[in-house]
Amino acid sequence: MTRRVVVTGVGAVSSAGHSAEETWRSMVEGRSGVGPITLFDPEPFPVRIQAEVRNWSLGDRVDPKQQRHMNRGVTFGMGAALDALQDSGLQITDENAEDVAVVFSSGGGGTDLVVEYQKILDEKGPRRITPFLVANFIPDAISGHIAIATGARGINHSVVSACATGAASIGEASEVIRRGDAVAAIAGSSESVLQPIYHATWTSMRALANNNEHPTEAQRPFDLNRDGFVPGEGGAAFILEEYEAARERGANIYCEVIGYGSSNDAYDMIALHESGRGLNRAMSLAIRKAGIDPAAIDYINPHGSATPQNDRVETMVFKQIMGDAARRVAVSSVKPIVGHCMGAAGSVEALACVFAIRDRRLPPTINYHTPDPDCDLDYVPNTARDRDVDIAVSTSVGLGGHNSCVIFRRVQE
């Protein structure tokens, strides 16, 4: 018998809110977290805006000694994971700890620590380098910290797939439960790479949206005049459980994870293949595993990065997959609200799918004003919309040609 996987807890930290509910409200209300750069001196850069998580602290939720060794991105993931666990009501004890998996990662790891300690090395020498550095800048530092904080002793993996990391983490966690290697999992991703070296790289790539005067209007997915993304940071976590176990303990069930697919373009480290073959493959796999008709999809939360090629290719793939039904599906990007959260993007954006099903409400694509003939679907422009959502799809693409797709459905008894 196929094991079903459901979502029983959600947590998030983003530039638009320090909790899942606050982030969701910002998404629905079109309230952007984009603003001037404060984490470093932006003066040398032509683009001086990003979506920072401001006034953030884990407080006393984690031992201060442990916090001292966490990179910034880990603190986002830890906050989201602890909130999700509390939301789910799942108790991790000695009796069930080995049946609770952690599948959590970041795309870049703790590069903020690397940058900081490189300066210390240059200025003060090797004796001043902490022995905790390596263990805390690697991408799987977050999965280790979550396990230590929660006591989860099951499978512990970090899936690193660039900006597709979040979706892949949720998908892989669902597969761990489906094949019987865990009863529950803490899944998601977090990221903080808002540092000068990254900003310089994105500037060189000409990938950044440039509107310093009006930051909240900078990122314009699917709009004809889009010119790039706004870097963001944050994290989101989901408690996934085997359906019967969740029902038995009386858990509140948000929705079901019914399909997951992943692939690679095998084409270029930056550009998508013009045919959309990689994303098409990932979506097709997810739909086949879900056992649904593509025409049954109600909502797609796309990667929607507002780069000219990405939005055009995603639109094309949705039409390839859904045919005439693509004219009916609602597609909206929340990146103008939370920024492009890199390795955390897929998990923060999956939140929109889970809550769209729960609340029967679609978040809008804000800053959409001028239609692009190549992007001709329903992008839920500028204003949230009430709609019954039974099946929602989250798609993510990343540097290196990575593609991931996760499908959520309202629970059917």
Buried (B, 14 or more C-beta within 10 A) or exposed (E): EEBBBBBBBBBBBBBBBBBBBBBBBBBBBBBBBBBEBEBBEBEEBEBBBBBBBEEBEBEEBBEEEBBEBBBBBBBBBBBBBBBBBEBBBBEBEEEBBEBBBBBBBBBBBBBBBBBBBEEBBEEEEEEEBEEEBEBBBBBBBBBBBBBEBBBBBBBBBBBBBBBBBBBBBBBBBBBBBBEEEBBBBBBBBBBBBBBBEBBEEBBEEEBBBBBBEEBBBBBBBBBBEBBBBBBBBBBBBBBBBBBEBBBEBEBEBBBBBBBBBBBBBEBEEEBBBEBBBBBBBBBBBBBEBBEBEBEBBBBBBBBBBBBBEBBBBBBBBBBBBBEEBBEEBBBBBBBBBBBBBBBBBBBBBBBBBBBBBBBBBBBBBBBBEEEBEEBEBBBBBEEBBEEEBBBBBBBBBBBBBBBBBBBBBBBEE
